């Protein structure tokens, strides 16, 4: 599932250019709510969360054919390493999905997925009508002119965090869960519209003052590349200022250095994956997925910032997220 504007593409390997399965006129869109319930380990389907549902699934090697698409927009967040194969739009690709790998599947797009090893993932399912409502009411867009497109990335902290927060909410059983989930549904819809959709041009938004803009560019770069090996020079280049100037400005605006911010982003991304169900086998995989050198670095920083260990987070014993400036 490739997105034209996606910067982080993942390790894809084209297999062939043979046509993907043709759409069968008699085929119906798949309802995930009715599909292979034995694979479901956690679900919000019976809790009346409105337009957004969450499922945690673990599937044995196999395949699924969305010959006519699905009834909902689907977001997959990988929780463990898996070798995947995707056939869509006349192309077939194979790739490795590490923990944190995300894929967005629009409801009306035919696709066939197959996997060669046990698959563990969180599925977010969003009502297409709700996405159109948010496009019109919150972003002033014509729903008829909005097109959600297939997209995938090695990581998307926003999607991983939504999956993690909803998983904790589902397991916690606290009052007000429906309202909480509804708020996250709006955040998810806006994020998809901004990052995985073709939308008509909108009026220019006035630029914020220069110092804030430079810090905003730096934080955006850090969040988008937190799983990679990045240094101060890389961040300063994205902000279009010198490293020394960025260090002073970043500290003045956020109260922390760019490196401290990077560590907090990685810790929060790790918490999102662990809360969603990753790390059952190897914490080293989670450490690698979010950008830490090894499991010991992950453990040290998580313990320092959150006061709990990664294993405790995986068991649902975590405290509120580390604060980002």
Secondary structure, DSSP 4 states (H G I P E B T S, - for coil): ---TT-S----EEEEE-PPPPPPPTT---B-GGGS-GGGEEEE-GGG--TTEEEEEEEE-SEEEEETT-BSSEEEEEE-S-EEEEEEETTEEEEEEE-TT-EEEE-TT--EEEEESS-EEEEEEEE-HHHHHHHHHHTT---GGG-EE--EEES--HHHHHHHHHHHHHHHHT-TTHHHHHHHHHHHHHHHHHHHSEE----PPPPPPPHHHHHHHHHHHHHHHHTTS---HHHHHHHHTS-HHHHHHHHHHHHSS-HHHHHHHHHHHHHHHHHHHTTTSS-HHHHHHHHT-SSHHHHHHHHHHHHSS-HHHHHTT---SPPPP-
